[in-house]
C-alpha cells in the first residue's frame, strides 16, 4: 500500500521541468518588473550612510512592520534636488526589481520627495541643528553693515517685483549704485545659482573693472515652504556664512523663516525693509549734518572764549621780569667770584698727574718694552713663515689633484665628443640616404604627374577634335570664327585640319543668314567651332573639303 501511494508522487516530480538557479532568478525578475514597473512608496529612510565610493546610494525604506531595500544610481543622485537623509520620511518613485546575488527584491528610485510639510520642517530643524553646531549661526562672526555703502549687490530674479521694490526704495532714501546678479529663486538648480552669485560677488577684485560691492542683499518674494526651500539648502547657507561682504537676507515675508536668515549678518522681514536697512535717508542726513555743524561752531566759539579768559587770568598772575631774573643773577655773581680759585686748583691737579706719569717713563722701561715688542715680532714672523709653507704645500697638493682630474675629464670629454661626432656622422648618413630615397620618390611622382597632365592635355586639346575629321575656321587675323554671320563676302579664311592648314575665300553669292533672336542660347565653344567649320562655303575651283 505505501509503495502504490508513493508512485504517483515520483511520476509527478519526474514530469516537472528542471530549472537552473539563474533561469529561476531571471523568471522572478521579469515577473516582478512587469507587475511593478512603476510604483510610489512611502516610508522612512533607514541605514543611509551617504553615497558609496562608486557614487551609488544603498539604504532601506521601512514602516512599522516591513522594510524594503532601495538603491539610487549615481547619475540619478547627482540630478536630485532633494537628497536622502537618515530617518527622514519620504515618498520614493521608481520600479521594483530583484537582485539575484542575494535572492532579494529592491526598489530602484528615480525620484524622491519629502512626505509633506512636516517632513520638510523636520529636515529644516535637523539641518539647522547641524549647521548651528558648526558655528555658522554664531553672533560673534556676524559683520556690521556699512553705514553708507557705495555699491550694493543684489542677488535675486531680474524679472520679479522684488528688484523693482528695492530700486524704488533706494531711489527714495539714498540713491546708490546697484549691481544685480540674476539667478533662479525657485526650482531645480536655484540653490547652486544663489550660492554661485554670493561667491561671485566676493571673488570680484578691489579696483577692478566691475566694482566690488560693499553690501549684499539676497532677496525673494513670499511663497510656500517648498517655494522657499532653495534658501534652506546647505550650499546657500555655507556661501552666506563664508561671505566676506556684509550680507542682508530678505527672503519671503515677515513670517517666513529660512536658514539663510540665521547665517546672514542681518535679516530683513521684506525686500523693501532690506533696502531701508542698507542706506539712511538723505534728507534726514542733511538736517542732522546742518545741526551738527551749528553745534560744532557754537562749541568752538565757547571754547575759544574760555581759553581767552584763562590766558588773561594767567597773564595777570605772572611775576615781573626783574623778579624772575633776581635769583639767577645772584647765582651768576657767586660763580664768577669762585672761578679763579677753581682754575688754580684744576691746574695743580693736572700738574701732579703729569709728574706721576713722567716718573714712570724711564730709559730702562722703554728698552724693556722695545725688547718685548721685538720678541713678539720675531715669534709672529716665524709663525707666518710656517703658515705660509703649510699653505703653499696644501695649495700644491690641491692643484696636483685638480690637474689629474682635469686630464681625466679632458680625455673623457674628448672621447664623448668623438662618440657624438660618430653618432652625428651616422645620423647624417641615414638622413642623406632617406633624402636620396625621398628625392627619387618625389621625382617619380612628378614624372607620373607630368605624364598624366600630358595625357589630359592631349585628351582636352582641340587637335584631338581635328583628328576625328573636324576643321577649325579662322579669319584673316587668325581669330576663330563661331558663326556664319561673321563671315563677309569674299572674306579670306584659313581652315585648319589635323594635318595642316588650307586657305579659302568665302562665296559672295551665298544666301544671307537669318538673324537669330536674342533669346536663343549661344552654342558652346567646341560646338561653335564645329558648326563654323561645317558652314564654310569653299570656292568652286577647290571642291568640297568634306
KEFIDO-494646 format. One line per field, with one value per residue (C-alpha): residue number from 0; x, y, z. Coordinates in steps of 0.001 Angstrom, whole numbers. Layout:
N
num <- NUM | ... $
x <- X | ... $
y <- Y | ... $
z <- Z | ... $
***
This chain:
546
num <- 0 | 1 | 2 | 3 | 4 | 5 | 6 | 7 | 8 | 9 | 10 | 11 | 12 | 13 | 14 | 15 | 16 | 17 | 18 | 19 | 20 | 21 | 22 | 23 | 24 | 25 | 26 | 27 | 28 | 29 | 30 | 31 | 32 | 33 | 34 | 35 | 36 | 37 | 38 | 39 | 40 | 41 | 42 | 43 | 44 | 45 | 46 | 47 | 48 | 49 | 50 | 51 | 52 | 53 | 54 | 55 | 56 | 57 | 58 | 59 | 60 | 61 | 62 | 63 | 64 | 65 | 66 | 67 | 68 | 69 | 70 | 71 | 72 | 73 | 74 | 75 | 76 | 77 | 78 | 79 | 80 | 81 | 82 | 83 | 84 | 85 | 86 | 87 | 88 | 89 | 90 | 91 | 92 | 93 | 94 | 95 | 96 | 97 | 98 | 99 | 100 | 101 | 102 | 103 | 104 | 105 | 106 | 107 | 108 | 109 | 110 | 111 | 112 | 113 | 114 | 115 | 116 | 117 | 118 | 119 | 120 | 121 | 122 | 123 | 124 | 125 | 126 | 127 | 128 | 129 | 130 | 131 | 132 | 133 | 134 | 135 | 136 | 137 | 138 | 139 | 140 | 141 | 142 | 143 | 144 | 145 | 146 | 147 | 148 | 149 | 150 | 151 | 152 | 153 | 154 | 155 | 156 | 157 | 158 | 159 | 160 | 161 | 162 | 163 | 164 | 165 | 166 | 167 | 168 | 169 | 170 | 171 | 172 | 173 | 174 | 175 | 176 | 177 | 178 | 179 | 180 | 181 | 182 | 183 | 184 | 185 | 186 | 187 | 188 | 189 | 190 | 191 | 192 | 193 | 194 | 195 | 196 | 197 | 198 | 199 | 200 | 201 | 202 | 203 | 204 | 205 | 206 | 207 | 208 | 209 | 210 | 211 | 212 | 213 | 214 | 215 | 216 | 217 | 218 | 219 | 220 | 221 | 222 | 223 | 224 | 225 | 226 | 227 | 228 | 229 | 230 | 231 | 232 | 233 | 234 | 235 | 236 | 237 | 238 | 239 | 240 | 241 | 242 | 243 | 244 | 245 | 246 | 247 | 248 | 249 | 250 | 251 | 252 | 253 | 254 | 255 | 256 | 257 | 258 | 259 | 260 | 261 | 262 | 263 | 264 | 265 | 266 | 267 | 268 | 269 | 270 | 271 | 272 | 273 | 274 | 275 | 276 | 277 | 278 | 279 | 280 | 281 | 282 | 283 | 284 | 285 | 286 | 287 | 288 | 289 | 290 | 291 | 292 | 293 | 294 | 295 | 296 | 297 | 298 | 299 | 300 | 301 | 302 | 303 | 304 | 305 | 306 | 307 | 308 | 309 | 310 | 311 | 312 | 313 | 314 | 315 | 316 | 317 | 318 | 319 | 320 | 321 | 322 | 323 | 324 | 325 | 326 | 327 | 328 | 329 | 330 | 331 | 332 | 333 | 334 | 335 | 336 | 337 | 338 | 339 | 340 | 341 | 342 | 343 | 344 | 345 | 346 | 347 | 348 | 349 | 350 | 351 | 352 | 353 | 354 | 355 | 356 | 357 | 358 | 359 | 360 | 361 | 362 | 363 | 364 | 365 | 366 | 367 | 368 | 369 | 370 | 371 | 372 | 373 | 374 | 375 | 376 | 377 | 378 | 379 | 380 | 381 | 382 | 383 | 384 | 385 | 386 | 387 | 388 | 389 | 390 | 391 | 392 | 393 | 394 | 395 | 396 | 397 | 398 | 399 | 400 | 401 | 402 | 403 | 404 | 405 | 406 | 407 | 408 | 409 | 410 | 411 | 412 | 413 | 414 | 415 | 416 | 417 | 418 | 419 | 420 | 421 | 422 | 423 | 424 | 425 | 426 | 427 | 428 | 429 | 430 | 431 | 432 | 433 | 434 | 435 | 436 | 437 | 438 | 439 | 440 | 441 | 442 | 443 | 444 | 445 | 446 | 447 | 448 | 449 | 450 | 451 | 452 | 453 | 454 | 455 | 456 | 457 | 458 | 459 | 460 | 461 | 462 | 463 | 464 | 465 | 466 | 467 | 468 | 469 | 470 | 471 | 472 | 473 | 474 | 475 | 476 | 477 | 478 | 479 | 480 | 481 | 482 | 483 | 484 | 485 | 486 | 487 | 488 | 489 | 490 | 491 | 492 | 493 | 494 | 495 | 496 | 497 | 498 | 499 | 500 | 501 | 502 | 503 | 504 | 505 | 506 | 507 | 508 | 509 | 510 | 511 | 512 | 513 | 514 | 515 | 516 | 517 | 518 | 519 | 520 | 521 | 522 | 523 | 524 | 525 | 526 | 527 | 528 | 529 | 530 | 531 | 532 | 533 | 534 | 535 | 536 | 537 | 538 | 539 | 540 | 541 | 542 | 543 | 544 | 545 $
x <- 0 | 2729 | 4531 | 1369 | 931 | 4470 | 4468 | 2253 | 4360 | 7552 | 5977 | 4779 | 8260 | 9650 | 7285 | 8139 | 10658 | 14057 | 15245 | 18675 | 19058 | 19835 | 16757 | 14532 | 16045 | 15569 | 11926 | 11252 | 12989 | 10824 | 7662 | 8395 | 9474 | 6453 | 3973 | 5519 | 7148 | 6356 | 5474 | 5393 | 6434 | 6146 | 8481 | 11297 | 14927 | 16993 | 20657 | 21704 | 25420 | 25907 | 26894 | 29095 | 32631 | 31144 | 28656 | 25578 | 23382 | 22206 | 19696 | 16236 | 12667 | 10693 | 7483 | 6093 | 6010 | 8079 | 11276 | 12369 | 15868 | 16415 | 19139 | 19753 | 22194 | 24988 | 23591 | 20109 | 21528 | 23579 | 20460 | 18246 | 17319 | 16213 | 18890 | 18051 | 18874 | 18810 | 15478 | 13531 | 10060 | 9884 | 7839 | 10037 | 9146 | 10794 | 10474 | 10790 | 13427 | 15294 | 18947 | 19809 | 23083 | 21272 | 17728 | 16024 | 13903 | 14567 | 13291 | 15387 | 14485 | 14205 | 12768 | 12375 | 10446 | 9643 | 6355 | 4542 | 5382 | 6028 | 8928 | 10359 | 10136 | 11832 | 14569 | 14959 | 15289 | 17798 | 19853 | 19606 | 20999 | 23797 | 24911 | 24457 | 26760 | 29431 | 29184 | 27724 | 24960 | 27125 | 26579 | 30317 | 31059 | 28403 | 29687 | 28412 | 26619 | 28378 | 26728 | 26637 | 27736 | 28939 | 27928 | 25147 | 24989 | 21543 | 21064 | 17522 | 15417 | 15654 | 12019 | 10231 | 8780 | 11457 | 14225 | 11874 | 10837 | 14472 | 15469 | 12493 | 13195 | 16890 | 15960 | 13614 | 16047 | 19585 | 20432 | 23353 | 24915 | 23279 | 24731 | 22179 | 23288 | 20334 | 19511 | 16653 | 14967 | 12855 | 13116 | 15944 | 19378 | 18290 | 20306 | 23504 | 22914 | 22324 | 25464 | 27492 | 26229 | 27286 | 30717 | 30995 | 30451 | 33081 | 35535 | 35455 | 38833 | 39216 | 39569 | 38600 | 36539 | 33441 | 33318 | 33218 | 30009 | 30187 | 26915 | 24971 | 21198 | 19765 | 16071 | 12977 | 9229 | 6915 | 5808 | 5241 | 7870 | 8509 | 8959 | 11485 | 13318 | 16282 | 17301 | 17349 | 19904 | 23265 | 25220 | 23400 | 23791 | 27519 | 28025 | 26254 | 28341 | 31603 | 30800 | 33390 | 30962 | 28200 | 25000 | 21311 | 18796 | 15379 | 13606 | 9825 | 7586 | 7999 | 6544 | 8754 | 11910 | 14727 | 18165 | 19923 | 18376 | 20469 | 23711 | 23279 | 24705 | 21257 | 17722 | 15119 | 11421 | 10826 | 12985 | 11796 | 12941 | 16336 | 16707 | 15824 | 18499 | 21088 | 21089 | 19955 | 17505 | 19375 | 17072 | 17403 | 21185 | 21154 | 19208 | 21437 | 24648 | 23387 | 22509 | 25886 | 27698 | 25804 | 26515 | 30184 | 30507 | 28847 | 31123 | 34204 | 33220 | 32612 | 35933 | 37804 | 36179 | 37099 | 40708 | 40889 | 39700 | 42183 | 45022 | 44086 | 43958 | 47314 | 48889 | 47735 | 49207 | 52672 | 55526 | 57706 | 60925 | 63100 | 61677 | 62273 | 65964 | 66995 | 67993 | 69794 | 71720 | 72839 | 73989 | 75985 | 77818 | 78742 | 80080 | 82133 | 83871 | 84746 | 86096 | 89806 | 90230 | 88767 | 91141 | 94213 | 93115 | 92471 | 95913 | 97665 | 95783 | 96749 | 100381 | 100545 | 99114 | 101591 | 104516 | 103457 | 103167 | 106585 | 108231 | 107211 | 108732 | 112436 | 115032 | 115109 | 111344 | 111390 | 114184 | 112233 | 109119 | 111121 | 112694 | 109295 | 107933 | 110958 | 110469 | 106748 | 107681 | 110177 | 107649 | 104987 | 107368 | 108258 | 104592 | 103820 | 106685 | 105476 | 101887 | 102974 | 104848 | 101893 | 99531 | 101765 | 102117 | 98330 | 97711 | 100355 | 98667 | 95291 | 96459 | 98072 | 94774 | 92920 | 95450 | 94848 | 91071 | 91399 | 93386 | 90882 | 87978 | 89679 | 90169 | 86612 | 85253 | 87317 | 86068 | 82475 | 82935 | 84322 | 81338 | 78953 | 80655 | 80416 | 76738 | 76100 | 78002 | 75944 | 72766 | 73775 | 74388 | 70981 | 69349 | 71208 | 70028 | 66473 | 66731 | 68008 | 65130 | 62655 | 64051 | 63732 | 60172 | 59313 | 60831 | 58858 | 55670 | 56387 | 57168 | 53919 | 52087 | 53653 | 52756 | 49217 | 48948 | 50246 | 47626 | 44925 | 46146 | 46060 | 42551 | 41266 | 43151 | 41173 | 43637 | 42017 | 38748 | 40518 | 41885 | 38329 | 37515 | 36516 | 38131 | 38758 | 37976 | 39904 | 39563 | 42275 | 43547 | 43845 | 40844 | 38455 | 35023 | 31979 | 29073 | 28412 | 27062 | 30550 | 31888 | 31547 | 31568 | 34972 | 36448 | 39830 | 39644 | 42080 | 40857 | 42940 | 42820 | 44558 | 47466 | 47767 | 46093 | 44370 | 43485 | 39951 | 37738 | 34057 | 31417 | 29976 | 26589 | 25553 | 22118 | 22087 | 21969 | 18786 | 19370 | 18834 | 16692 | 18468 | 16916 | 18429 | 21115 | 24676 | 26396 | 29301 | 32772 | 33588 | 30192 | 30607 | 33944 | 32417 | 29390 | 31571 | 33699 | 30650 | 29010 | 32055 | 31447 | 34544 | 35326 | 34103 | 37585 | 38721 | 35880 | 34330 | 36533 | 34225 $
y <- 0 | 2523 | 1703 | 2362 | 5696 | 6934 | 6094 | 8989 | 11487 | 10259 | 10390 | 13931 | 15066 | 13429 | 15373 | 18788 | 20695 | 21358 | 24996 | 26307 | 28869 | 31589 | 30733 | 30831 | 34166 | 35665 | 34495 | 36049 | 39287 | 39566 | 38846 | 41500 | 44168 | 43543 | 43649 | 46614 | 48616 | 51978 | 52430 | 55145 | 54022 | 55972 | 55109 | 56154 | 56114 | 53634 | 52692 | 55646 | 56445 | 58693 | 57768 | 54708 | 55097 | 54278 | 57168 | 54932 | 55109 | 51982 | 52110 | 50819 | 52170 | 50935 | 51463 | 49860 | 46276 | 45939 | 47035 | 47126 | 47638 | 50703 | 51920 | 55247 | 55180 | 57764 | 59743 | 59984 | 61050 | 63865 | 65307 | 65148 | 68484 | 66788 | 64460 | 61466 | 61685 | 59169 | 58962 | 61188 | 60110 | 60363 | 59328 | 57425 | 56879 | 54074 | 50485 | 47149 | 44642 | 41702 | 41179 | 37548 | 37692 | 37632 | 36464 | 39711 | 42341 | 46080 | 49378 | 51415 | 55008 | 57578 | 60500 | 61257 | 63921 | 64599 | 63261 | 66559 | 69885 | 68204 | 66295 | 69473 | 71209 | 68249 | 68286 | 72020 | 71694 | 68868 | 70918 | 73950 | 71970 | 70545 | 73896 | 75607 | 73051 | 74042 | 77663 | 79105 | 80934 | 82438 | 86115 | 86627 | 86003 | 88379 | 91576 | 95110 | 96668 | 99629 | 102922 | 104253 | 101669 | 102927 | 99791 | 97361 | 93858 | 92238 | 88502 | 87929 | 87245 | 90089 | 89658 | 89781 | 92699 | 92350 | 94118 | 96966 | 97460 | 97558 | 100044 | 102323 | 102303 | 103089 | 105914 | 107416 | 107158 | 107495 | 106604 | 104180 | 102113 | 98674 | 95522 | 92766 | 89120 | 87383 | 83938 | 81492 | 81791 | 78639 | 75186 | 72890 | 74490 | 77673 | 76920 | 76429 | 79700 | 81688 | 80234 | 80923 | 84534 | 85152 | 83644 | 85511 | 88899 | 88012 | 86984 | 90402 | 92160 | 95548 | 98298 | 96051 | 96922 | 95682 | 97359 | 95069 | 95627 | 96957 | 95220 | 92197 | 91663 | 88188 | 88789 | 86850 | 87379 | 85341 | 81795 | 78386 | 76372 | 74353 | 77551 | 78942 | 75642 | 76708 | 79135 | 76246 | 74286 | 73741 | 75152 | 78506 | 78695 | 77971 | 80534 | 83175 | 82278 | 82430 | 85825 | 88473 | 91157 | 92014 | 90257 | 91020 | 88194 | 89330 | 86101 | 85912 | 87896 | 88636 | 85273 | 83238 | 81839 | 80230 | 79004 | 81765 | 84224 | 82695 | 82713 | 86245 | 89240 | 90849 | 89614 | 91860 | 90928 | 92039 | 93091 | 96693 | 96603 | 95331 | 98430 | 100594 | 98841 | 99294 | 103112 | 106013 | 108768 | 111510 | 114379 | 113397 | 113298 | 116836 | 118083 | 116169 | 117420 | 121038 | 120729 | 119159 | 121922 | 124597 | 122868 | 122470 | 126194 | 127147 | 124762 | 126141 | 129715 | 128851 | 127030 | 129971 | 132415 | 130220 | 129901 | 133678 | 134262 | 131679 | 133418 | 136810 | 135393 | 133645 | 136846 | 138749 | 136121 | 136016 | 137857 | 140606 | 140009 | 141552 | 139191 | 136160 | 137109 | 138165 | 134741 | 133592 | 136850 | 136284 | 132707 | 134061 | 136571 | 133823 | 131580 | 134450 | 135021 | 131309 | 130842 | 131946 | 129605 | 126721 | 127307 | 127283 | 124073 | 122361 | 123376 | 121982 | 118676 | 118215 | 119068 | 116379 | 113707 | 114715 | 114452 | 110933 | 109795 | 111229 | 109497 | 106100 | 106769 | 105885 | 104616 | 101109 | 100753 | 101903 | 99403 | 96554 | 97449 | 97615 | 94188 | 92645 | 94131 | 92769 | 89286 | 89324 | 90411 | 87527 | 84946 | 86325 | 86218 | 82575 | 81638 | 83459 | 81639 | 78206 | 79045 | 80172 | 76921 | 74821 | 76853 | 76547 | 72776 | 72415 | 74500 | 72493 | 69195 | 70589 | 71849 | 68464 | 66723 | 69216 | 68655 | 64892 | 65430 | 67928 | 65445 | 62685 | 64975 | 66166 | 62581 | 61629 | 64758 | 64099 | 60507 | 61715 | 64268 | 61553 | 59324 | 62235 | 63047 | 59373 | 59282 | 62546 | 61232 | 58023 | 60024 | 62351 | 59327 | 57894 | 61235 | 61547 | 58083 | 58942 | 62239 | 60404 | 57907 | 60733 | 62685 | 59628 | 59072 | 62743 | 62687 | 59557 | 61187 | 64364 | 62377 | 60446 | 63697 | 65284 | 62221 | 62279 | 66023 | 65429 | 62730 | 65006 | 67872 | 65610 | 64471 | 68036 | 69645 | 70749 | 68895 | 65695 | 67005 | 67867 | 64335 | 62971 | 64762 | 68268 | 71559 | 74948 | 78088 | 81306 | 84805 | 86872 | 87933 | 84362 | 84558 | 81548 | 82049 | 80826 | 81774 | 82086 | 85600 | 86819 | 85806 | 88556 | 88178 | 87268 | 87019 | 85363 | 82341 | 79782 | 76220 | 74151 | 70342 | 67737 | 67552 | 71243 | 74495 | 75482 | 78994 | 79709 | 82584 | 82893 | 82683 | 86085 | 84892 | 82797 | 83446 | 85892 | 84294 | 84951 | 86847 | 84683 | 86054 | 87498 | 84944 | 81962 | 80214 | 80577 | 77327 | 76024 | 76987 | 73499 | 73189 | 76702 | 75779 | 72642 | 74495 | 77265 | 74739 | 72994 | 76239 | 77496 | 77518 | 76829 | 78198 | 76137 | 75539 | 73975 | 71447 | 70215 | 69755 | 67150 $
z <- 0 | 763 | -2488 | -4500 | -2809 | -3491 | -7192 | -8388 | -6456 | -8107 | -11533 | -10812 | -9823 | -12937 | -15215 | -13654 | -15866 | -14370 | -13957 | -13106 | -10366 | -12926 | -15016 | -11943 | -10811 | -14295 | -14394 | -10990 | -12086 | -15217 | -13237 | -10609 | -13111 | -15394 | -12497 | -10604 | -13373 | -11731 | -8028 | -5361 | -1889 | 1351 | 4196 | 6479 | 5250 | 7242 | 7038 | 4852 | 5311 | 2316 | -1249 | -1779 | -3144 | -6563 | -6245 | -5825 | -2697 | -848 | 2029 | 3027 | 3299 | 6316 | 8218 | 11379 | 10080 | 6884 | 5158 | 1505 | 142 | -2062 | -4414 | -6180 | -9082 | -9287 | -12238 | -10684 | -7295 | -8842 | -10526 | -7407 | -5876 | -2641 | -1215 | 1048 | 4744 | 7576 | 9467 | 7013 | 5873 | 2080 | -944 | -3413 | -7070 | -9040 | -10167 | -8393 | -9401 | -7921 | -7062 | -7899 | -5975 | -2614 | -3602 | -2557 | -4201 | -4116 | -5474 | -7902 | -7007 | -9786 | -7737 | -4062 | -2181 | 1497 | 2799 | 3433 | 5063 | 8390 | 6880 | 5400 | 8768 | 10441 | 7809 | 8238 | 12021 | 11647 | 9184 | 11450 | 14397 | 12254 | 10843 | 14195 | 15806 | 13279 | 14431 | 11233 | 13148 | 15932 | 16627 | 17144 | 13454 | 12091 | 10497 | 10949 | 7977 | 6330 | 7238 | 3655 | 1020 | -2357 | -4308 | -3349 | -4852 | -5168 | -5736 | -6990 | -10059 | -12619 | -13727 | -10373 | -8420 | -5727 | -7633 | -8588 | -4963 | -3851 | -6561 | -5850 | -2115 | -2628 | -5020 | -2409 | 519 | -834 | -4478 | -4693 | -7452 | -7639 | -9261 | -9925 | -10248 | -11937 | -10528 | -10279 | -6879 | -7136 | -8648 | -9624 | -9760 | -7962 | -4805 | -6823 | -8698 | -5466 | -3852 | -7014 | -7078 | -3444 | -4048 | -7368 | -5698 | -3061 | -5792 | -7505 | -7050 | -5422 | -8013 | -10934 | -13996 | -12119 | -8675 | -5650 | -3626 | -78 | 852 | -475 | -438 | -1128 | -1825 | -2869 | -2544 | -364 | -1030 | 463 | 2278 | -876 | -2911 | -410 | 67 | -2079 | 680 | 3188 | 1162 | 2818 | -129 | 143 | 3943 | 3738 | 970 | 3084 | 6144 | 4155 | 2594 | 3484 | 2302 | 4835 | 3740 | 4338 | 3958 | 2634 | 1712 | 1859 | 4189 | 7882 | 8935 | 6555 | 8156 | 6166 | 7204 | 5287 | 7756 | 10558 | 8541 | 7174 | 9007 | 9128 | 8432 | 6846 | 7057 | 3433 | 461 | 940 | 4548 | 3344 | 1158 | 4183 | 6260 | 3524 | 3312 | 5518 | 4495 | 2640 | 3724 | 7371 | 6948 | 5563 | 8599 | 11014 | 9358 | 9474 | 13163 | 13949 | 12057 | 14008 | 17317 | 16395 | 15654 | 18947 | 20900 | 19141 | 19938 | 23603 | 23803 | 22287 | 24702 | 27697 | 26573 | 26079 | 29666 | 31032 | 29141 | 30605 | 34167 | 33731 | 32396 | 35455 | 37805 | 36162 | 38082 | 36514 | 34583 | 37339 | 39954 | 37712 | 36993 | 40515 | 41843 | 38650 | 38597 | 42206 | 41412 | 38447 | 40652 | 43133 | 40366 | 38917 | 42270 | 42695 | 39130 | 39707 | 42706 | 40730 | 37804 | 40074 | 41814 | 38465 | 37163 | 40246 | 39955 | 36278 | 37075 | 39753 | 37371 | 34652 | 37077 | 38161 | 34531 | 33559 | 36537 | 35118 | 31642 | 32334 | 29766 | 31263 | 30955 | 27341 | 26479 | 28090 | 26112 | 22858 | 23603 | 24269 | 21049 | 19084 | 20585 | 19719 | 16171 | 15820 | 17044 | 14764 | 11761 | 12428 | 12741 | 9484 | 7713 | 8910 | 7998 | 4531 | 3894 | 5054 | 2921 | -149 | 373 | 725 | -2403 | -4349 | -3392 | -4279 | -7674 | -8402 | -7697 | -9854 | -12657 | -12557 | -12556 | -15420 | -17529 | -16822 | -17629 | -20807 | -22021 | -21118 | -22822 | -25937 | -26090 | -25586 | -28386 | -30681 | -29908 | -30501 | -33828 | -34851 | -33953 | -35826 | -38860 | -38823 | -38427 | -41285 | -43490 | -42622 | -43311 | -46632 | -47634 | -46658 | -48554 | -51639 | -51475 | -50842 | -53818 | -56079 | -54877 | -55430 | -58921 | -59800 | -58559 | -60529 | -63689 | -63273 | -62720 | -65824 | -67881 | -66581 | -67298 | -70844 | -71378 | -70006 | -72225 | -75256 | -74362 | -73901 | -76827 | -79850 | -82046 | -80928 | -82364 | -85610 | -85750 | -85718 | -89026 | -87946 | -89034 | -87405 | -89416 | -88718 | -90256 | -91889 | -88421 | -87188 | -84843 | -84726 | -86292 | -84347 | -86690 | -90429 | -89915 | -89028 | -92485 | -95098 | -98914 | -100416 | -96906 | -96698 | -94417 | -93073 | -92481 | -90088 | -90403 | -88334 | -90833 | -91810 | -92866 | -96145 | -97318 | -98669 | -99856 | -98861 | -101670 | -102500 | -103792 | -100702 | -99271 | -96340 | -92862 | -90922 | -87705 | -84657 | -81882 | -78875 | -76591 | -78493 | -76461 | -77599 | -78634 | -76660 | -77899 | -79191 | -80933 | -82350 | -83882 | -85441 | -86815 | -88208 | -89976 | -91461 | -92700 | -94624 | -98388 | -100392 | -103870 | -106760 | -108070 | -104766 | -104387 | -101186 | -98168 | -96609 $
***
